[in-house]
Amino acid sequence: MNPNQVPITLTLNVDQINMILDGLGELPFKRVEALASGIRAHAIQRLKEAEQEALAATQAPPPEVVEQEPAQPEEA
């Protein structure tokens, strides 16, 4: 097994992404260009998806309310 071929999934917020990109910015551009571009592109895509999900949630019709007959008391 080659550990370099094993994908590792992370969940990061925008501040964490920006901190990683700032750190990569301290390295020679040629070494980190592809990685920084990939991180930035993935973050932008995910933010767009989250925005669309939030918009769809606000535009969804409210759930249908079904009125029920009042319960009849049980006879003893």
N, C-alpha and C positions, 0 to 999 in steps of 0.2 A: 504494500500500500504506500502510495506517495502522499504524504500529508499536505503537500502543496496543491493537490487536486481535490481535497475535501472542502466543499463549500461550508462556510460558517455564516449563519444567519444572525444578524444583530437587530435589535430594536433601539433606535436612537431618536431623541427629539431634535428640534432645529438647533438649539444651542449647542448640543453635543456635536452635531454635524459641522457647525461652523467652527467649533474648537478644533476638530480633526483637520478641517480644511486649512485653518490658520497654521496649525503645526506642519502640515505638508508644504505650506507656502514658504517655510523656512529652509526646505531642502531644495537642491538643484531642480529647476523646473523640468528638465528633460527626464529626470528619474521618476517624477510623480505626476506628470501631465495626464496620463491615461487613468490612473487611479483617482485623481482629484476630479477629472471630468466625469468618470463613471459615478462617483459618489454624488456629485452635484446633479447629474441627470436623473438619478434614481430618486433623490430627495425632491426634486421639482415635480417629477411624475407622481410621486406619492402624495404631495401636497395638493396637486390638481385633483387627484382621485378623492381625497378627503373633502375637498371643497364641493365637488359634485355630489358626494354622498350626503353632506350636510344640506345642500340645496334641495336635493331630492326628498329628504326627510321633512323639510318645511313645506314642500309642495304636495306631499302625499295627502290624499283625502283622509279625513278622520275615519276611524273605524266605525262600522255600522253599529248602531245601538239597537238592540232588540228588546222591546218592552215585553215584560212578562206579566201574566195575570197574577193578582195577589193570591197568595196561598190561602186555601180554604182551611179553617180550623178543623181539626179532626174531631169526630164525634166519639164520645166515650162509651 
